[in-house]
Amino acid sequence: MNSELLEHLQKFSTNPYLFVGSGLSRRYLSLPTWEALLIDFFNKSEIKEEFEYYQSKSNGNLPMLATILAGEFHEVWWKSEKFKESRFINKIIAKEKTNIPLKIEISNLIMQIQKSDRINDKEIQFLKTAVIDGIITTNWDQFLESNFLDYKVFIGQQELLFSESISIGEIYKIHGCISQPHSLIVTDEDYNDFNDRNPYLAAKLLTIFVEHPVIFIGYSLSDENIQQIIDSIVKCVDTKNLDKLKDRLIFIEWEKDALFEMKDSTIKLPENKVLPIKLIKTDSFEPIFETLSTLKRQIPVKILRKLKNSVVEFVKSSKPKSKIYIQDIDLITDDTKVEYAIGVGIASKLISAQGYRAIQSIDIIEDVLFDNKNYDSDQLIDNTFPSMLKGNIFMPIFKYLRAANLLSKNGLLNTNGINNLKTKFKLKANAPNCFLPSGSYLKKQSEIRRNHKDIKSIIKAFDKKHALLFIPLLEHKNMDLNDLRKFLLPCFNDENLKKETSFRKLVCLYDYLKYGVS
């Protein structure tokens, strides 16, 4: 995980969109470059002349080369015995245009390649858990939808422009998909049609660019196609607001052996225009996807899609179709036909004392680490902690005691705190020593302090489970709280680690050092 990227993304009230290029397909599916794909197609096509002959006619322009090959292949495909089965399956769509047989066979090639074993599997596992609001891609393969199963897929410009999209949990395949070969943007004619419609697509995508951070990955900054798409969007924004996009546009550039670095940069657009962006150079996408996996969404994306779609339908229609009833959100499934009740009012009144009694200990831990709940400290102290702290539970509460002005500078209860809490709950005695590990691990304190001077040293030497036990043994003056938080964030997202008592103790220690001792 990368804390710099995480802090940047946490500036925004919405989760990111990914804008994905062919570099990802080459990395994870070993797909060839576009030129290599045309060569593979040509070698299977039974076209008579040599490939270089057609290259010479296209002047290095790949869409033009595809147009020429499509023209040559059209008659071959319709007559050759080799493509008899393909004709039987696809002849209905193939009759529409002369370039469709080429698109059909290119789709078949990609379909075969994407069935093979995938590489960089650890990165893919983090990508699957990334918390993102949607994906825009120019890729034809089906890698993205196979890893984001709850996302709705829109194929091609037409489907995106004329379908009811809600911008949550959606994949926009703006250059088509191999599942619909006729939709592929391949030939010169395809690109001309695509560019003619670009202003309409730009208007559709502008809201995403304005409301979300957009992470470009799998593209080169010099990619003319992506430059044109961005340029068409930028044309919709006046100069005064253009600079507001700067922090929202994040380009990931893979570079061999590069250490992770995020900096301000620019991308050149047509007509010598320059757009400010954030540029990240890295030789691994793992810290990027891991960072995205730590972002939070309160409602699963498939439920969020149903919620937003129901609200949109309710607002747009004078005759909403579905019935309204009350149901626990955990029991709602994709098959549940339900509209939703939405409360409008003052937050402090809507979240009543009864609501604060329903808060769980894991919610408190999340708020201490991510600072994302906006809890009322007085409500927690009055209504949440008295019942939560009855058992022998480790709970980070110094953040809220400090906010309620119940602590002295040394982390002890002040007079106001003593009077306020005496009828509600007791603090754990002997803090922060009570957050140390017990038994044989505590006996290692001298050894740990002798061999490890800071948190980074322990993280490097031990796995996460043991690091949770050994970090509290360090001297407090050697604990960098930023390093401690960076370590705790991925632990929170590990379903097994966050159940460990050692994790809760270390969160309590972090809470004490950050908020208790001022």
matplotlib code that plots the C-alpha trace (Angstrom):
import matplotlib.pyplot as plt

x = [0.0, 1.1, 0.2, 0.9, -1.6, -4.1, -3.9, -4.4, -7.5, -9.0, -9.2, -12.2, -15.7, -16.1, -14.2, -12.1, -12.8, -10.2, -9.5, -7.8, -5.6, -4.1, -1.0, -3.1, -4.2, -0.6, 0.5, -2.1, -3.3, -0.1, -2.1, 0.1, 0.4, -2.1, 0.5, 1.4, -2.3, -2.7, 0.3, -1.2, -4.5, -2.7, -0.9, -4.2, -6.1, -5.1, -4.6, -2.3, 0.2, 3.0, 2.2, 4.9, 3.1, 0.0, 2.2, 3.7, 0.3, -0.7, 2.2, 2.6, -1.0, -2.5, -6.2, -5.5, -3.6, -6.6, -8.9, -6.8, -6.6, -10.3, -11.0, -8.6, -10.0, -13.7, -13.9, -11.5, -13.7, -16.9, -15.4, -12.6, -13.4, -11.2, -13.8, -16.8, -17.7, -17.1, -19.4, -22.1, -22.0, -21.5, -23.0, -25.9, -23.7, -21.0, -23.3, -23.6, -20.1, -17.0, -14.8, -16.8, -15.1, -11.8, -13.3, -14.8, -11.5, -9.6, -12.2, -11.7, -7.9, -8.3, -10.8, -8.3, -5.5, -7.5, -8.4, -4.7, -3.1, -2.9, 0.3, 1.0, -1.8, -1.1, -1.7, -5.0, -6.1, -5.7, -7.3, -10.4, -10.8, -10.2, -13.0, -13.8, -17.0, -16.5, -14.2, -13.7, -11.7, -10.6, -9.7, -11.6, -10.9, -13.1, -10.5, -12.2, -15.7, -14.4, -12.8, -15.7, -18.6, -21.1, -20.5, -22.8, -21.1, -21.9, -20.4, -19.6, -20.5, -24.1, -24.9, -23.4, -25.1, -28.6, -28.7, -29.7, -26.3, -26.1, -22.2, -21.9, -20.6, -20.4, -17.8, -17.8, -16.1, -15.9, -13.9, -16.2, -15.8, -15.0, -18.4, -19.9, -17.3, -19.1, -18.6, -14.8, -13.0, -10.4, -10.3, -9.8, -13.5, -14.2, -11.9, -13.4, -16.9, -15.7, -14.1, -17.2, -19.2, -16.5, -18.3, -21.3, -19.2, -17.2, -20.4, -21.4, -18.0, -17.5, -19.6, -17.3, -14.2, -15.6, -17.0, -14.4, -10.6, -9.8, -6.8, -5.3, -3.5, -2.2, -1.7, 1.3, 1.2, 2.0, -1.0, -2.9, -6.2, -6.3, -5.1, -8.0, -10.5, -9.2, -9.0, -12.7, -13.6, -11.4, -13.1, -16.2, -14.5, -13.6, -10.1, -11.1, -12.1, -9.5, -7.0, -9.5, -9.0, -5.3, -5.5, -8.3, -6.4, -3.8, -1.6, 0.2, 3.3, 5.0, 8.8, 11.2, 13.0, 11.3, 10.7, 7.2, 7.0, 4.0, 4.6, 3.0, 3.3, 1.5, 0.1, 0.3, -3.0, -3.8, -3.1, -0.2, -2.5, -1.0, -3.1, -1.7, -1.9, -0.6, 2.0, 3.0, 6.0, 6.3, 7.5, 4.6, 0.8, 0.5, 0.8, -1.7, -4.4, -3.7, -4.2, -7.5, -8.6, -8.3, -10.8, -14.2, -17.7, -20.5, -22.9, -21.8, -21.8, -24.6, -26.9, -25.7, -26.6, -30.1, -30.4, -29.3, -31.3, -34.4, -33.9, -33.3, -36.5, -38.5, -37.3, -37.8, -41.2, -44.5, -45.4, -42.6, -43.0, -41.8, -43.4, -41.9, -41.3, -38.8, -36.0, -32.6, -30.0, -28.0, -31.0, -31.3, -30.1, -30.0, -33.4, -35.0, -37.5, -37.5, -37.3, -35.6, -36.5, -34.2, -34.1, -33.6, -32.8, -30.2, -27.6, -27.3, -31.0, -31.3, -28.5, -30.2, -29.0, -30.6, -28.5, -25.3, -26.2, -26.0, -22.4, -20.0, -16.5, -15.1, -16.8, -14.9, -11.6, -12.2, -12.9, -9.7, -7.7, -9.5, -11.2, -14.2, -17.3, -17.8, -19.1, -20.3, -18.0, -20.5, -23.0, -20.4, -19.5, -23.1, -24.7, -22.1, -19.2, -21.1, -22.4, -19.4, -16.9, -18.6, -16.5, -12.8, -12.5, -9.8, -11.3, -9.6, -11.5, -8.9, -9.8, -13.3, -12.3, -9.9, -12.5, -14.9, -12.3, -12.2, -8.4, -5.4, -2.2, -0.7, -3.6, -5.4, -8.9, -9.3, -11.8, -14.5, -13.7, -13.8, -17.2, -18.5, -17.5, -17.9, -21.5, -20.9, -17.7, -14.2, -11.0, -8.6, -6.1, -2.4, -2.6, -0.5, 1.1, -2.1, -1.7, 1.5, 1.5, 1.3, 3.2, 6.4, 6.1, 6.5, 9.7, 11.2, 11.0, 14.8, 15.7, 13.3, 14.6, 18.2, 17.7, 15.0, 15.1, 11.8, 8.6, 10.0, 12.7, 10.1, 7.9, 10.8, 11.9, 8.6, 5.3, 2.3, 1.0, 4.2, 4.8, 1.5, 2.9, 6.4, 5.7, 4.3, 7.5, 9.4, 10.1, 7.3, 9.7, 10.8, 7.3, 6.6, 2.8, 2.6, 4.5, 2.3, -0.9, 0.5, 1.0, -2.4, -4.5, -3.9, -4.3, -7.7, -8.6, -7.4, -10.4, -8.3, -5.8, -8.4, -10.0, -6.7, -6.5, -3.0, -4.4, -6.9, -4.2, -2.0, -4.8, -5.5, -1.8, -1.9, -5.0, -3.4, -0.1, -2.0, -4.8, -4.2, -0.7, -0.7]
y = [0.0, 3.6, 6.1, 9.1, 7.9, 7.0, 10.5, 12.0, 9.9, 10.6, 14.3, 13.5, 12.6, 10.0, 6.9, 6.7, 5.6, 3.5, 4.4, 1.2, 0.7, -2.2, -2.2, -4.1, -6.7, -7.3, -7.5, -10.0, -11.8, -11.7, -10.2, -9.0, -5.4, -4.2, -4.6, -8.1, -9.0, -7.9, -10.1, -13.1, -12.5, -12.2, -15.5, -17.3, -15.4, -17.1, -13.6, -14.1, -11.3, -10.8, -8.8, -6.2, -5.4, -4.3, -2.5, -0.4, 0.6, 1.9, 4.3, 3.0, 3.8, 0.7, 1.6, 2.1, -1.3, -2.9, -1.4, -2.8, -6.2, -6.2, -5.5, -8.4, -10.8, -10.2, -12.6, -15.1, -15.4, -15.9, -18.6, -20.4, -23.8, -22.9, -20.3, -22.5, -22.9, -19.2, -18.3, -20.6, -18.9, -15.3, -14.8, -12.7, -10.0, -10.5, -9.3, -5.8, -4.5, -5.7, -5.2, -7.5, -10.8, -9.3, -8.2, -11.7, -13.5, -10.9, -11.5, -15.3, -14.8, -12.7, -15.2, -18.0, -16.0, -14.8, -18.4, -19.1, -18.9, -15.4, -13.8, -11.4, -13.1, -11.2, -7.9, -9.2, -10.3, -6.8, -5.4, -7.5, -5.9, -2.3, 0.1, 2.0, 3.5, 2.4, 1.6, 3.2, 1.2, 1.0, -2.7, -5.3, -8.4, -9.5, -9.3, -6.4, -7.8, -11.2, -9.6, -7.1, -9.5, -7.1, -4.3, -3.7, -3.6, -1.1, -1.9, 0.8, 4.4, 3.8, 1.6, 4.1, 7.1, 5.6, 3.4, 4.3, 4.5, 5.6, 5.9, 3.5, -0.1, 0.2, -0.7, 1.4, -0.4, 2.6, 0.7, -2.3, -5.9, -9.3, -10.5, -8.3, -8.4, -5.8, -3.3, -3.2, 0.0, -1.4, 0.2, 3.7, 4.0, 2.9, 5.5, 8.3, 7.4, 7.2, 10.6, 12.2, 11.1, 12.0, 15.2, 13.2, 10.7, 13.5, 15.1, 11.7, 11.2, 14.8, 14.3, 11.4, 13.5, 16.4, 14.3, 11.5, 11.1, 9.2, 6.8, 6.1, 2.8, 0.8, 3.8, 5.8, 9.6, 9.8, 7.6, 9.6, 7.9, 8.8, 12.3, 12.8, 11.5, 13.7, 16.7, 16.2, 16.2, 19.2, 21.2, 21.1, 22.8, 26.5, 27.7, 28.9, 25.4, 23.4, 23.6, 21.8, 18.6, 18.6, 16.6, 14.3, 13.0, 10.4, 8.7, 5.4, 4.9, 1.5, 1.8, -1.1, -1.0, 2.4, 3.2, 4.4, 8.1, 10.5, 14.0, 16.9, 16.5, 17.4, 15.6, 17.1, 17.4, 18.2, 21.8, 22.1, 22.3, 21.1, 19.6, 19.3, 15.8, 13.7, 11.2, 8.0, 6.0, 2.4, -1.0, -2.8, -2.1, -4.0, -0.9, 1.0, -1.8, -2.5, 1.2, 1.2, -1.9, 0.2, 2.8, 2.5, 2.0, 1.7, -0.3, -3.1, -2.0, -4.3, -2.9, 0.7, 0.3, -0.8, 2.1, 4.7, 3.3, 3.3, 6.9, 8.0, 6.1, 7.6, 11.2, 10.9, 9.0, 10.1, 6.4, 4.4, 0.7, -1.0, -1.4, 0.0, -2.0, -2.2, -4.7, -5.2, -4.2, -7.4, -9.4, -7.5, -9.4, -8.9, -10.4, -8.2, -5.8, -2.9, 0.9, 2.6, 5.1, 8.1, 10.4, 14.1, 16.2, 17.4, 14.6, 14.9, 14.4, 11.6, 9.7, 9.5, 8.0, 4.8, 4.8, 5.3, 2.2, 0.1, 1.1, -1.9, -2.0, -2.5, 0.8, 2.6, 1.0, 2.0, 5.6, 5.8, 4.6, 6.2, 9.2, 8.7, 8.3, 11.9, 10.5, 12.8, 12.1, 13.0, 10.5, 7.8, 8.4, 8.6, 5.8, 3.6, 3.0, 2.1, -1.1, -1.8, -1.6, -3.9, -6.8, -7.2, -5.6, -3.4, -0.3, 2.8, 5.6, 8.3, 10.1, 10.7, 11.5, 14.1, 15.6, 15.8, 17.7, 14.9, 14.3, 16.1, 16.6, 13.4, 11.2, 10.9, 11.9, 15.5, 16.5, 16.9, 13.5, 11.8, 13.3, 12.6, 8.9, 7.7, 6.4, 5.2, 3.1, 2.7, 3.1, 0.2, 0.5, 1.0, 2.4, 2.1, -1.0, -2.9, -2.8, -4.9, -8.6, -11.1, -14.3, -15.3, -12.4, -9.8, -11.5, -10.6, -6.8, -6.4, -8.4, -6.4, -3.1, -4.2, -5.4, -3.0, 0.7, 1.5, 0.2, -0.2, -2.5, -4.8, -4.9, -5.8, -8.6, -10.3, -11.2, -9.1, -11.4, -11.2, -7.5, -6.8, -8.5, -7.0, -3.3, -2.5, -3.6, -0.7, 2.5, 4.9, 7.6, 5.3, 4.8, 7.0, 7.3, 7.7, 4.4, 2.7, 3.8, 2.7, -0.8, -0.9, 0.0, -3.2, -5.2, -3.7, -5.0, -8.5, -10.4, -12.7, -10.2, -7.7, -10.3, -10.7, -9.3, -8.1, -6.0, -4.3, -3.7, -2.0, 0.2, 1.1, 2.0, 4.1, 5.8, 6.5, 7.9, 10.1, 11.4, 10.5, 12.0, 15.6]
z = [0.0, -0.6, 2.0, -0.3, -2.9, -0.2, 1.4, -2.1, -2.8, 0.6, -0.4, -2.6, -1.4, -4.2, -5.0, -8.1, -11.7, -13.5, -17.2, -18.5, -21.6, -23.4, -21.1, -18.5, -21.0, -22.1, -18.5, -17.2, -20.3, -22.3, -25.2, -28.1, -29.2, -31.8, -34.6, -33.4, -33.2, -36.9, -37.8, -35.9, -37.7, -41.1, -40.5, -40.1, -42.7, -46.0, -47.6, -50.6, -50.6, -48.0, -44.8, -45.6, -48.9, -47.0, -44.5, -47.3, -48.5, -45.0, -44.4, -40.8, -39.9, -38.1, -38.5, -42.3, -42.3, -40.7, -43.3, -46.1, -44.5, -43.9, -47.6, -48.7, -46.1, -46.8, -49.8, -48.2, -45.1, -47.1, -49.5, -47.6, -46.1, -43.1, -41.9, -42.6, -38.9, -38.1, -41.0, -39.7, -36.3, -37.5, -41.0, -39.8, -38.3, -41.0, -43.8, -42.3, -43.4, -45.2, -42.2, -39.8, -40.8, -39.7, -36.4, -35.9, -36.3, -34.2, -31.5, -31.8, -31.5, -28.3, -26.9, -27.2, -25.6, -22.6, -21.7, -20.9, -17.5, -16.1, -14.7, -11.9, -9.9, -6.7, -8.4, -9.8, -6.4, -5.1, -8.2, -7.5, -4.1, -5.3, -4.2, -7.4, -8.7, -12.3, -15.2, -18.6, -21.1, -24.7, -24.3, -26.3, -24.0, -21.1, -18.3, -16.4, -16.3, -15.3, -12.2, -11.4, -11.6, -9.9, -12.5, -15.4, -18.8, -21.6, -24.9, -27.5, -27.7, -28.8, -25.8, -23.4, -25.0, -25.2, -22.2, -18.6, -16.9, -13.3, -13.0, -10.1, -10.6, -14.4, -17.1, -20.2, -23.1, -25.4, -28.2, -28.1, -26.9, -28.4, -27.1, -29.9, -32.7, -34.8, -32.0, -32.2, -33.1, -35.5, -38.9, -40.2, -40.8, -37.2, -35.8, -38.0, -36.8, -33.2, -33.4, -35.0, -32.0, -29.5, -28.4, -27.3, -25.5, -23.9, -22.6, -21.1, -19.4, -18.3, -15.1, -14.1, -14.6, -12.6, -9.7, -9.4, -9.4, -12.6, -12.6, -16.0, -16.2, -19.1, -21.3, -22.5, -22.0, -25.8, -26.8, -29.4, -28.8, -25.1, -25.9, -28.2, -25.7, -22.9, -25.3, -26.2, -22.5, -21.7, -24.5, -22.4, -19.5, -19.4, -18.7, -15.2, -14.1, -16.0, -13.2, -10.9, -12.9, -12.1, -8.9, -10.3, -13.3, -12.1, -14.7, -13.8, -15.9, -15.6, -15.7, -15.1, -11.7, -10.9, -7.3, -6.5, -7.1, -7.4, -8.7, -10.7, -14.4, -17.7, -20.7, -24.2, -26.0, -29.7, -30.8, -28.4, -25.3, -22.0, -19.2, -15.6, -14.1, -11.2, -12.6, -10.8, -11.9, -10.6, -11.6, -9.8, -9.7, -6.4, -4.1, -6.3, -6.2, -2.5, -1.8, -3.7, -1.7, 1.6, 0.4, 2.0, 0.6, 3.2, 0.8, -1.6, -5.2, -6.4, -3.6, -4.3, -8.0, -7.0, -4.6, -7.0, -9.8, -7.7, -6.6, -10.3, -11.4, -8.5, -9.3, -13.1, -13.0, -11.7, -11.4, -9.7, -10.6, -7.4, -4.0, -0.9, 2.2, 5.1, 5.1, 6.8, 4.2, 4.9, 3.6, 0.3, -2.7, -6.4, -6.7, -4.1, -5.8, -3.5, -3.4, -0.5, 2.2, 2.4, 5.4, 4.9, 7.9, 10.4, 10.7, 14.5, 14.9, 12.3, 14.0, 17.4, 20.6, 19.5, 16.4, 18.4, 20.5, 17.3, 16.5, 16.7, 18.0, 14.5, 13.5, 16.2, 15.1, 11.5, 12.5, 14.6, 11.6, 8.7, 10.4, 8.2, 10.4, 11.8, 15.1, 17.8, 20.7, 23.4, 21.9, 21.8, 25.4, 26.6, 24.4, 22.8, 25.2, 28.4, 27.0, 24.7, 27.5, 30.0, 29.0, 28.9, 25.5, 24.0, 22.5, 21.2, 23.0, 23.6, 20.3, 21.6, 25.2, 23.9, 21.6, 24.5, 26.6, 29.3, 29.3, 30.8, 28.7, 30.1, 29.0, 32.3, 33.0, 34.1, 36.8, 34.2, 32.8, 36.2, 37.0, 33.6, 33.4, 36.9, 36.3, 32.8, 32.3, 33.6, 31.6, 31.4, 34.2, 33.6, 30.1, 27.9, 29.5, 29.2, 25.4, 25.6, 24.5, 27.2, 28.1, 26.2, 23.8, 26.6, 27.7, 24.3, 25.0, 25.7, 22.6, 20.4, 21.6, 21.2, 17.6, 16.3, 16.6, 14.8, 13.3, 9.8, 11.1, 12.8, 9.7, 7.5, 9.9, 10.7, 9.2, 10.0, 12.7, 14.7, 14.0, 15.7, 18.8, 18.7, 17.7, 21.2, 22.7, 21.2, 23.2, 22.5, 21.4, 18.5, 17.2, 14.2, 14.2, 10.4, 10.0, 12.6, 10.8, 7.4, 8.9, 10.6, 7.5, 5.5, 8.7, 9.1, 5.6, 6.4, 7.7, 9.9, 11.3, 12.4, 14.6, 16.6, 20.1, 19.2, 16.4, 18.7, 21.3, 18.8, 17.5, 21.2, 21.6, 18.4, 19.7, 23.1, 21.6, 19.0, 21.1, 24.7, 25.3, 23.9]

ax = plt.figure().add_subplot(projection="3d")
ax.plot(x, y, z, "-o")
ax.set_aspect("equal")
plt.show()
